[in-house]
Amino acid sequence: MTMEQTAVTKSAERGPDNLGFRRLFGVLGPSTNTTVQPDFDAMRPYGVTNHYSRIIVDDAQAVSDETFMAGTMEIDANTADAVRGVLTCHPDYLVMGMSAVTFYGGAEGGRKWREQIEAISGLGVSTGAEAVVAALKAYGNIRRVAVISPYWPSANAQVKTYLADHGYEVVRDLPLQCRSWTQIAQVTPERLREGFHSLEGDDVEALIQVGTNLSTVAFAAAAELWLGKPVIAINTATYWHALRANGIADRMPGFGRLLTDF
């Protein structure tokens, strides 16, 4: 049974929700994340509702590769409790509002991580890592990419391995090395613009932003216009993936080509 068929079957087992009569999405995000909830709500079509469940973590102070990775593993360890919490509202589908650990261990590691969450929940799941690859495939004919993130180099290395496993070469990458989870949401548009300019080049066919607390939904859509190539924000890709996995084909302007063309 496909993810779409599973979601349809579960929806048929009960009456429609008054507001989320098309789909109820359970959204999992770190408790320190202030970006996913407003980003996803901005992209929410009529009849779909988002129900945020916080993965309880400290505002980790990342001062090295090791401390950053340790902080992400705390998020990973606490995800199952957040999944169980959101299941009490009977969502139709889960959307992961955190991305780092979904890239860890390459393509196989990402698949196993998703399957672990599916086993706990009994629901289909959209993860950031798989959504980015699906978005690249939707655009088509892309092999060479650049990546910007709020991560530290060790986590960027995991992203590069994951993309390489799917046939994509990361030509350049930029880890912004944010020093806490909440500081990620404080990266200025000027810093983002500098970062994207440093990655851009004729040898790059698409630019990718990962790290869900770094809001580039509007920035990436604008950048597509002036760069003339795909610019994929992970929150856009993840929410787009969840909508399409559930048979919701609404075209949503203002968020780039993913939500208008595919």
N, C-alpha and C positions, 0 to 999 in steps of 0.2 A: 504494500500500500504506500502511495506517495505521501509526502508531507501535506500536500493540498487535500488529498482524500481523507487523511487522518483528521485534519482540522474540520472538514465538512462533516465527518461522522460525529465528532464530539459536539459540534454545534447542534446537530439534529437531535441529540439526546435530551435537550432541555429547551424551554421557550426562549425566544430572543430577548436580549437585554434591551431596555428602553433606549439607551444611548448608543451602546456598542452592538447594535443589532446585526452588523456585518461581521465584526471580529472584536474580541477582547484580547489585547496583547498584554502579556505579563512582561515587564521590562526589568531587567536585572542590571543594577549599576552600583558602584562603590558609594558608600555613605558620604564620601568627601566630594563626589562628583556633582557639580552645579550646572553642567552643560547638557547632558543627555536628555534630561526631562524636558527642558524648553525646546531643544532642537527637535526631538521626536514629536512633541505636541505641535510644533509649527508645520510639520509635514503630514499631520494626521488628516486623512480624508473623512468626509461625513460618514457616520455610521461605524467608525473604528475608534476605539478608546484605548488609551495607554494606562497601565496600572503599575506604577513604579514600586519596586521592592529593593530596599537598600541592603547592600552587602556591607555589614558593619566592619569598618577598619579604622585604625588611627590615621591621622594626617601624617603619613610617614615622611621623615626627613631623609631625602635621598642625597647623599654627599659623595657617593661613589657607585661604581657599577654593582658592587656587592650589595649595598644597602638598597639600591633600586630594585634589584632582582628579589631580594628578601621581602620587600614591600609588596611586590606583585604576587608573590607566593602566599602572603597573608590573605590577599583578595581571593585567590584561588581556593584556599582552605575554607573560607567562610561563604562561598557561593551556594553550597547546597542548602544551608539554612534559609537564605533569601529565596531560593527556589521553592522550598516547602511553604514559606510564608505567603508567597503570591498565589500559590495553588488554591488557597482558601477562597479566592474570588472566582474560581473556575475559569481561568483564561483558556482561550482556544489555542494559543501559540505563545512561545517565548522569544523575546528579542534581547540579545546580550548587549547591554550598554557599557561594556568594558571590553577592551580588545587585546591587551598585551599577551595574556596567557593563551589566547586562542591561536597565537602564532607559534607558541613554543613547541619544539620537537618536530618541526617541519610539517609536511602535509599529513603524515601519519599521526603525529602528536595532536594536531588540530582536529582531525577526524575523531580520534579517541576521546578528546575532551568533550566535543559535542555529543558523542554517543553516551558519555557518562551523564550529562545533564538530561538527555532524552530518557535514559533509564530511570533516573530519579523522578522525572515529571510525567512521563508517558506522553509528552507533547513534542511536536517539531520545534526546532530551535534555529534561529539565524545567528551566526557568529560573525564578528567583524572580519576575521581572516578569510572565511569562505565567501563572505559578501564582496570583499575587495576583488577576489579572483573572478567571481561571477560578473562583477561590473566590468573588469578588463575584457572578459570574453564578450560581453554585450557590445562594447565599443568596437571590438574586432581588430585584427591585424596589429596587435601591440605585442612587442617583445622586450623593449628597452624602457625602463622606468626610472624615476627618481622618487625618493621617499623622505618626507619630513615628519618628525615626531617630537613629543615632549620627553621622550625616553632618554636613557643613557646608552652608550655604545653597545653594551652587552645585549640589551633588548633589541636594538636595531639589527644586530647580527642575527637574531632569531627571525625577525621579519624578512631579512634578505634570504635566509635559508628556506623559509616557507615559500616565498615567491619563486625561488630557484627550482624548488621541487615541482612547481607548476609551470615551469618553462619560461619564467621571466627573469631577465637580468637587471639587477639594480645597478645602474651606471654610477649614481651618486646618492648619498644619503646624508641627512643632517639631523643628529640628535640634539635637541635644544637643551637637554640636561637640566630640566626643571628640578628644583630642590625640595619640593614637597608636592603632594597630590593637589592641594588647593591652589598652589602657584601655577599649575598648568592652565587654569581658567583665567589667569591674569596676564598671559602672554599678549602683548599689544599687537594691533594690526600692523604697526610699523615693523615690528620684529618678524612677523609672518611674511610681510612683503619682501623684506631683506632675504629671508630664508628661501622663499620661492624663486627670487631672482638668482640666488647663488646656485640653485639646482637646475634651472632652466638651461636648455641648449639644444642645438639641432640634433644631437645624438640621443635625445630623450623624447619618447613618443607619448608619454603620459606622466603626470605627477600625482603622487598619492600622499595623503595625510593620514596618519594613524594616531591613536591616542584619543579616547572619546571625550575627555574633559577639555580638549583643545577645540573650541568651536570654530570651524571653518566652513560651515554649511553655506553661508552667504558669500564668504570670501572665495571659495572654490568656484561657485557659480559665476562670479564676476571674472575670476581669473581665466576661466574657459573662454570668455569672450575676447579678452585681450591677448591670450596666448594662441588661440586657435587650435587647441589640442585638449584632450581629456584631462580634467583635474578632479580627482576623486577624493571627497571628504568621507572619512569612514562612517560618520553618523548618517550621512545621506545614503551611502552604499548599504549599510545594515538595515535601515528602515525600508529602503527600496526592495531589498531582498526579501524582507518579511512580507511586505505587501504582495509582491509577485508570487511568492511561495503559497500564498493563501488565495490566489486567483483574483486579487484586487488590482485592476489595471488602470486605475485613475491616473491621469496626467496632471502633475502638480507644477505649475510655473514658479520660477524664482529660485530653484534649487539645482540648476544645471541640467544637462542633457539626460542624465539617468532617469529623472522623474518626468521628463517631457517626451523623450524619444523611445524609451525601452520599457 
